[in-house]
Amino acid sequence: MKVADRTFPVSEDLWARARRLIPAGTQTLSKGPDQFVRGVTPKYLKRGSGSHVWDVDGNEYIDYPMALGPILLGYDYGPVNEAVIRQIKDGTTFTLMHPLEVEVAELLTSVIPCAEMVRFAKNGADVTSAAVKVARASTGREHIAYCGYHGCQDWYAVTTPRNKGIPAVLKDLMHQFEYNKIDTLEKVFAENPGKIAGVIMEVPGSDPEVDPATGLNFLQRVRDVAHRNGAVFILDEIVTGFRYSIGGAQKYYDVTPDLAAFGKGMANGFAISAIVGKKEFMKELDEVFFSMTYSGDTVGLAATKATINEILTKPVIEHIWEFGARLHSEVNAYASRLGVDFKIFGKPPRGGLMIKNARGEDDLILKSLFLQETVKRGILYGGPVFISFSHSAEDIKKTVEASCEAIEVLKKASESADPATFLEGEPVGVVFRQRN
């Protein structure tokens, strides 16, 4: 595959200006320049169409982070954009409520197993935080058991290295357990009897293991342990919602949580999120303080209605599973043949990159090298690997070709005395390391 000679003068000028005006230079840490190989990757994208994006200097890429997950159908997706434009002409927010609040709530309750009632917000962190408040309100307890990543609000962010400015005392209320290790959750309850209000977890890339004794998968066992101890079970479906199935991971894995948080793909890139759940818990929101000026914004609601209608009437779910499986299997098979410890892991609609060195350790230098060699070939990878309904067979073919050529470079670098010498820019960094 031809390696393009790309330059980024407009990107660099914008970045210089941003550094003077914007703390950290970016609005979203995972989109910052240190998450990509600087020097060979653009810093700013200007437009998108389908599965392709163009940077501010006019260079074109096939995109896989897909805006960190919200772009489920594709950029500039006609039916969603048209619904939004129609709604904008009528108005985006009003003095009183809008009918779309009811219509979209009814739509969500028709497709999500646990959804008996619905409230809307704008970000994933809004609704995971609301779910934690509801769990505390309904149980009269304060402690939370958690697994995975749940956003930037204080209750969770205090557990991360980016906890500056958050009262340290909040950390005493948080207790981590590990995915597919039910004993770690049981230990949390044993060490905190009568204190755990809720258990919140997301589903990472790997499947929940099935207990041979009971036939229950890990999610079902978490639910049962939570209920046995009087706690609320919360499933964070910000990423998995509308990707694993129309009803999310809860439908795919046959587990009904008490509460669930949805966002990202539900509106194909427009800002909206939702907390849904069983009526007995959602009724707490009659009194729990959860109210925002833009939670009834009609643009996000119109986009959600149009997006879900596309999923219901077109083979969206089937497409992202099929094309994701093709990408994973072909690239991973090539890496295996070359003896390179590289893998696109996770489920076909939502994956990630895992690249290990000779010691079996995750290696940021080698990951950076893979990102460098693919972006030079017009493939924009990042942390997550998402497939959209707009990714075509030709897109996957080109991506496989570029990925395999990048893996060949990885092999040469791994066999060299110093893999870092293969880098043409600075290696990627991490927002923070998360242990599951």
ROVOPA-368689 format. One line per field, with one value per residue (C-alpha): residue number from 1; x, z, y; residue in three letters. Coordinates in steps of 0.02 Angstrom, whole numbers. Layout:
BEGIN
n: NUM_...
u: X_...
w: Z_...
v: Y_...
res: Ala_...
! end
This chain:
BEGIN
n: 1_2_3_4_5_6_7_8_9_10_11_12_13_14_15_16_17_18_19_20_21_22_23_24_25_26_27_28_29_30_31_32_33_34_35_36_37_38_39_40_41_42_43_44_45_46_47_48_49_50_51_52_53_54_55_56_57_58_59_60_61_62_63_64_65_66_67_68_69_70_71_72_73_74_75_76_77_78_79_80_81_82_83_84_85_86_87_88_89_90_91_92_93_94_95_96_97_98_99_100_101_102_103_104_105_106_107_108_109_110_111_112_113_114_115_116_117_118_119_120_121_122_123_124_125_126_127_128_129_130_131_132_133_134_135_136_137_138_139_140_141_142_143_144_145_146_147_148_149_150_151_152_153_154_155_156_157_158_159_160_161_162_163_164_165_166_167_168_169_170_171_172_173_174_175_176_177_178_179_180_181_182_183_184_185_186_187_188_189_190_191_192_193_194_195_196_197_198_199_200_201_202_203_204_205_206_207_208_209_210_211_212_213_214_215_216_217_218_219_220_221_222_223_224_225_226_227_228_229_230_231_232_233_234_235_236_237_238_239_240_241_242_243_244_245_246_247_248_249_250_251_252_253_254_255_256_257_258_259_260_261_262_263_264_265_266_267_268_269_270_271_272_273_274_275_276_277_278_279_280_281_282_283_284_285_286_287_288_289_290_291_292_293_294_295_296_297_298_299_300_301_302_303_304_305_306_307_308_309_310_311_312_313_314_315_316_317_318_319_320_321_322_323_324_325_326_327_328_329_330_331_332_333_334_335_336_337_338_339_340_341_342_343_344_345_346_347_348_349_350_351_352_353_354_355_356_357_358_359_360_361_362_363_364_365_366_367_368_369_370_371_372_373_374_375_376_377_378_379_380_381_382_383_384_385_386_387_388_389_390_391_392_393_394_395_396_397_398_399_400_401_402_403_404_405_406_407_408_409_410_411_412_413_414_415_416_417_418_419_420_421_422_423_424_425_426_427_428_429_430_431_432_433_434_435_436
u: 0_62_122_59_170_60_97_-4_34_-145_-158_4_-50_-216_-126_-9_-158_-253_-109_-120_-307_-368_-307_-229_-257_-408_-589_-576_-419_-435_-433_-274_-114_-27_-149_-78_96_137_222_135_-45_-154_-215_-380_-514_-629_-763_-826_-931_-980_-828_-703_-636_-531_-409_-393_-251_-358_-289_-414_-427_-536_-589_-603_-616_-774_-771_-737_-894_-1042_-1038_-1134_-1213_-1081_-1032_-1154_-1285_-1434_-1588_-1519_-1457_-1622_-1720_-1607_-1621_-1811_-1812_-1691_-1811_-1949_-1836_-1702_-1758_-1914_-1991_-2099_-2072_-2072_-2168_-2005_-1965_-2115_-2094_-1911_-1942_-2077_-1956_-1820_-1940_-1992_-1815_-1714_-1760_-1741_-1816_-1983_-1947_-1823_-1734_-1620_-1456_-1310_-1156_-1122_-1053_-1219_-1319_-1195_-1191_-1381_-1388_-1270_-1378_-1533_-1450_-1400_-1572_-1666_-1556_-1508_-1327_-1176_-1043_-1024_-943_-876_-791_-730_-735_-883_-839_-770_-891_-817_-890_-791_-649_-584_-528_-418_-248_-339_-418_-346_-477_-590_-616_-513_-645_-753_-630_-677_-849_-782_-737_-668_-702_-630_-716_-749_-693_-852_-754_-686_-864_-914_-763_-821_-989_-908_-793_-932_-1089_-1247_-1151_-1153_-1291_-1254_-1146_-1102_-1005_-974_-943_-764_-709_-710_-863_-927_-873_-1006_-1007_-1017_-1105_-1252_-1247_-1252_-1136_-1035_-1161_-1302_-1197_-1155_-1341_-1379_-1241_-1299_-1480_-1436_-1348_-1486_-1391_-1447_-1370_-1320_-1258_-1155_-1202_-1129_-1019_-1113_-1286_-1356_-1197_-1207_-1393_-1538_-1564_-1380_-1268_-1409_-1511_-1361_-1307_-1483_-1468_-1591_-1511_-1608_-1538_-1437_-1345_-1345_-1257_-1132_-1210_-1391_-1394_-1254_-1145_-1271_-1258_-1382_-1379_-1511_-1535_-1665_-1725_-1858_-1997_-1967_-1794_-1824_-1962_-1824_-1790_-1952_-1848_-1665_-1593_-1565_-1612_-1520_-1564_-1520_-1580_-1736_-1642_-1740_-1589_-1522_-1696_-1733_-1565_-1601_-1771_-1699_-1549_-1652_-1773_-1625_-1568_-1744_-1772_-1599_-1468_-1359_-1317_-1285_-1170_-1059_-1041_-1000_-877_-796_-771_-691_-569_-522_-499_-399_-279_-257_-225_-87_-5_-10_72_212_233_194_104_-30_-217_-373_-467_-647_-813_-828_-928_-814_-632_-462_-278_-164_21_147_335_448_421_233_203_89_209_170_317_254_75_137_229_72_-29_109_119_-69_-104_32_-71_-234_-305_-346_-341_-337_-382_-551_-589_-770_-860_-1001_-1142_-1050_-889_-886_-806_-677_-640_-609_-500_-392_-382_-327_-193_-126_-133_-38_98_109_126_273_356_315_405_561_558_532_681_791_898_792_611_597_713_573_464_456_367_334_253_75_39_-103_-242_-228_-203_-358_-355_-499
w: 0_-43_105_86_117_233_314_446_445_486_626_702_695_780_914_952_972_1077_1199_1240_1270_1323_1479_1422_1245_1218_1274_1282_1350_1240_1085_1135_1031_1162_1123_948_871_855_694_586_648_623_778_707_599_499_424_404_282_311_387_320_398_331_434_424_299_180_216_213_332_366_547_686_851_772_890_1036_998_965_775_755_584_503_486_394_399_299_395_562_495_407_566_662_531_532_720_723_613_743_891_998_1175_1247_1403_1426_1390_1213_1148_1095_1280_1290_1117_1140_1317_1247_1112_1238_1349_1197_1156_1319_1435_1602_1544_1629_1652_1572_1609_1486_1505_1391_1443_1503_1667_1698_1698_1784_1924_1927_1942_2091_2173_2146_2220_2374_2391_2374_2496_2622_2602_2535_2477_2295_2218_2044_1897_1743_1691_1733_1691_1766_1909_2084_2151_2021_1972_2151_2118_1971_1965_1901_2069_2102_2174_2237_2426_2469_2591_2443_2404_2566_2491_2335_2321_2163_2105_1956_1798_1788_1969_2072_2231_2224_2231_2368_2466_2449_2527_2663_2713_2708_2777_2754_2675_2486_2400_2222_2110_1947_1806_1620_1503_1435_1274_1339_1369_1545_1599_1636_1804_1767_1931_1901_1714_1751_1665_1763_1738_1803_1952_1992_1988_2105_2228_2229_2261_2393_2487_2463_2335_2169_2011_1883_1709_1624_1440_1380_1257_1231_1211_1034_978_1054_1013_999_1185_1229_1321_1443_1303_1223_1386_1454_1614_1673_1784_1903_1818_1660_1583_1395_1284_1140_995_1038_934_807_873_944_1130_1235_1368_1467_1633_1620_1740_1842_1904_2088_2075_1943_2050_2166_2033_2088_2233_2189_2118_1934_1826_1685_1561_1410_1464_1358_1210_1056_941_1038_1056_870_829_950_875_699_750_837_691_576_691_694_506_434_468_573_711_590_486_626_695_525_470_641_644_471_524_687_615_461_550_700_588_496_659_720_559_581_765_822_988_919_933_899_1051_1106_1021_834_853_990_1003_1056_1016_1120_1075_1186_1185_1203_1393_1369_1429_1349_1252_1213_1095_988_998_943_799_742_751_656_515_492_496_365_258_286_431_589_737_918_1083_1038_875_826_670_598_481_349_350_181_122_31_193_283_141_143_332_335_205_300_467_399_328_498_583_470_534_712_681_619_765_892_823_827_971_994_930_975_830_711_776_675_812_999_1070_1136_1319_1433_1513_1660_1682_1732_1813_1782
v: 0_174_276_454_604_707_873_966_1153_1205_1077_1139_1320_1280_1181_1325_1440_1312_1292_1477_1474_1301_1210_1045_1109_996_977_787_705_550_661_754_745_638_497_484_489_672_721_591_615_769_859_922_844_957_847_670_570_390_303_431_591_735_837_1026_1006_904_730_585_435_285_314_184_278_354_504_383_283_399_379_216_242_352_534_647_509_571_513_573_740_770_737_856_994_980_995_1142_1238_1210_1248_1167_1207_1287_1363_1207_1023_952_799_714_686_569_492_446_383_268_211_167_71_-31_-91_-95_-240_-149_16_49_234_355_519_610_705_752_650_475_540_629_469_353_482_489_300_305_439_334_180_279_357_193_96_229_172_267_145_90_-65_-30_-115_-21_161_273_454_614_648_657_494_394_510_507_327_379_465_620_655_827_944_804_777_624_564_510_373_286_253_166_-19_-97_-274_-366_-424_-611_-633_-646_-679_-501_-433_-553_-492_-311_-356_-463_-320_-189_-274_-172_-27_-56_44_-7_-112_-25_-105_-94_-240_-234_-317_-495_-603_-634_-807_-937_-1025_-1213_-1246_-1129_-1096_-909_-787_-659_-518_-627_-678_-496_-456_-600_-555_-374_-422_-549_-409_-280_-175_-101_-174_-40_-83_53_34_198_103_-62_14_-3_-93_-266_-270_-148_-181_-169_-292_-330_-406_-490_-572_-599_-501_-368_-236_-124_31_62_209_238_366_371_275_314_475_448_588_709_746_646_512_420_334_197_66_-18_95_56_135_267_343_403_535_619_684_653_815_780_928_1017_1155_1048_875_901_973_926_905_756_683_699_619_476_443_439_332_200_195_158_17_-55_-48_-82_-219_-103_-226_-368_-258_-197_-374_-449_-316_-305_-493_-485_-349_-435_-608_-560_-442_-557_-708_-614_-561_-741_-804_-678_-721_-543_-527_-412_-424_-325_-387_-373_-398_-362_-199_-131_-180_-117_-138_-251_-255_-343_-351_-502_-499_-513_-335_-204_-95_88_102_-41_23_194_114_25_187_276_151_138_326_349_230_324_224_319_200_257_176_99_12_42_-16_91_49_152_50_-37_-198_-91_3_-160_-225_-69_-72_-253_-217_-66_-157_-306_-193_-107_-276_-316_-157_-211_-375_-287_-166_-305_-399_-243_-183_-27_-23_162_205_157_297_457_556_552_395_397_427_371_473_356_171_75_-95_-215
res: Met_Lys_Val_Ala_Asp_Arg_Thr_Phe_Pro_Val_Ser_Glu_Asp_Leu_Trp_Ala_Arg_Ala_Arg_Arg_Leu_Ile_Pro_Ala_Gly_Thr_Gln_Thr_Leu_Ser_Lys_Gly_Pro_Asp_Gln_Phe_Val_Arg_Gly_Val_Thr_Pro_Lys_Tyr_Leu_Lys_Arg_Gly_Ser_Gly_Ser_His_Val_Trp_Asp_Val_Asp_Gly_Asn_Glu_Tyr_Ile_Asp_Tyr_Pro_Met_Ala_Leu_Gly_Pro_Ile_Leu_Leu_Gly_Tyr_Asp_Tyr_Gly_Pro_Val_Asn_Glu_Ala_Val_Ile_Arg_Gln_Ile_Lys_Asp_Gly_Thr_Thr_Phe_Thr_Leu_Met_His_Pro_Leu_Glu_Val_Glu_Val_Ala_Glu_Leu_Leu_Thr_Ser_Val_Ile_Pro_Cys_Ala_Glu_Met_Val_Arg_Phe_Ala_Lys_Asn_Gly_Ala_Asp_Val_Thr_Ser_Ala_Ala_Val_Lys_Val_Ala_Arg_Ala_Ser_Thr_Gly_Arg_Glu_His_Ile_Ala_Tyr_Cys_Gly_Tyr_His_Gly_Cys_Gln_Asp_Trp_Tyr_Ala_Val_Thr_Thr_Pro_Arg_Asn_Lys_Gly_Ile_Pro_Ala_Val_Leu_Lys_Asp_Leu_Met_His_Gln_Phe_Glu_Tyr_Asn_Lys_Ile_Asp_Thr_Leu_Glu_Lys_Val_Phe_Ala_Glu_Asn_Pro_Gly_Lys_Ile_Ala_Gly_Val_Ile_Met_Glu_Val_Pro_Gly_Ser_Asp_Pro_Glu_Val_Asp_Pro_Ala_Thr_Gly_Leu_Asn_Phe_Leu_Gln_Arg_Val_Arg_Asp_Val_Ala_His_Arg_Asn_Gly_Ala_Val_Phe_Ile_Leu_Asp_Glu_Ile_Val_Thr_Gly_Phe_Arg_Tyr_Ser_Ile_Gly_Gly_Ala_Gln_Lys_Tyr_Tyr_Asp_Val_Thr_Pro_Asp_Leu_Ala_Ala_Phe_Gly_Lys_Gly_Met_Ala_Asn_Gly_Phe_Ala_Ile_Ser_Ala_Ile_Val_Gly_Lys_Lys_Glu_Phe_Met_Lys_Glu_Leu_Asp_Glu_Val_Phe_Phe_Ser_Met_Thr_Tyr_Ser_Gly_Asp_Thr_Val_Gly_Leu_Ala_Ala_Thr_Lys_Ala_Thr_Ile_Asn_Glu_Ile_Leu_Thr_Lys_Pro_Val_Ile_Glu_His_Ile_Trp_Glu_Phe_Gly_Ala_Arg_Leu_His_Ser_Glu_Val_Asn_Ala_Tyr_Ala_Ser_Arg_Leu_Gly_Val_Asp_Phe_Lys_Ile_Phe_Gly_Lys_Pro_Pro_Arg_Gly_Gly_Leu_Met_Ile_Lys_Asn_Ala_Arg_Gly_Glu_Asp_Asp_Leu_Ile_Leu_Lys_Ser_Leu_Phe_Leu_Gln_Glu_Thr_Val_Lys_Arg_Gly_Ile_Leu_Tyr_Gly_Gly_Pro_Val_Phe_Ile_Ser_Phe_Ser_His_Ser_Ala_Glu_Asp_Ile_Lys_Lys_Thr_Val_Glu_Ala_Ser_Cys_Glu_Ala_Ile_Glu_Val_Leu_Lys_Lys_Ala_Ser_Glu_Ser_Ala_Asp_Pro_Ala_Thr_Phe_Leu_Glu_Gly_Glu_Pro_Val_Gly_Val_Val_Phe_Arg_Gln_Arg_Asn
! end
